[in-house]
Amino acid sequence: MNNEIKACVFDVYGTLFDVHSVKKKADELYDGRGEEISRIWRQKQLEYSFLRQIMGNYETFLTVTRNALSYTLRSLHLKNSPEKEELLINEYKKLECYPETEEVLRSLSGKKLAVFSNGSHDMLDPLIEQSGLAPLFDAIISVDHAKQFKPSPASYTLVLKELGVERENVLFMSSNGWDISGARNFGFQTAWINRGGMPTEELGVKPHSIYEDLNGILEWG
């Protein structure tokens, strides 16, 4: 790992954990409609967090996730119930890790390790605990402490406060291009985990590195 890097900080959803693993339960509950549900749910989850940030109307990511699911089921004209919605919400607390996640984390010795997410602790803590990854992290950082969703600059300052490092000493990793753009703009060193093979965002701030999965970051060693 680059000597300048003192902390490796990971986004959670789509980076360490597969948000679309919820489609298995959605398939069971809604007769094979899991892929549609998962896709729209994630899209609206992000859209609602961005809108709330712009409007200055913060709610926790759990509330945003519930609202996005409600919209998704109504948009697909699916008959829902509080029981079914709760079962799907609970799937976000036990998402599947990507296959390389644990091995890569264990390979990053000598640096502070943390997650930094738009997720609130009522979502993040049970997710990371059930995965068995919790002992590997020095900190679990949620934007809920600042009530500012990423990619607002104010949200990224939480990493500096929590870990006691300078921004140039942070390697930040995310699968979300908008998150990488925000982190690079803030001054972090960045590695985009571009699992979907998407083009870079046209925002004038490009990632320092781009990889197809987390294994790529080991070349910083």
Secondary structure by P-SEA (a helix, b strand, c coil): ccccccbbbbbccccccccccaaaaaaaacccaaaaaaaaaaaaaaaaaaaaaaacccccaaaaaaaaaaaaaaaacccccaaaaaaaaaaaaccccccaaaaaaaacccbbbbbbccccccccaaaaaaacccccccccccccccccccccccccaaaaaaacccccccccccccaaaaaaaaaaccccccccccccccccccccccccccccccccccc
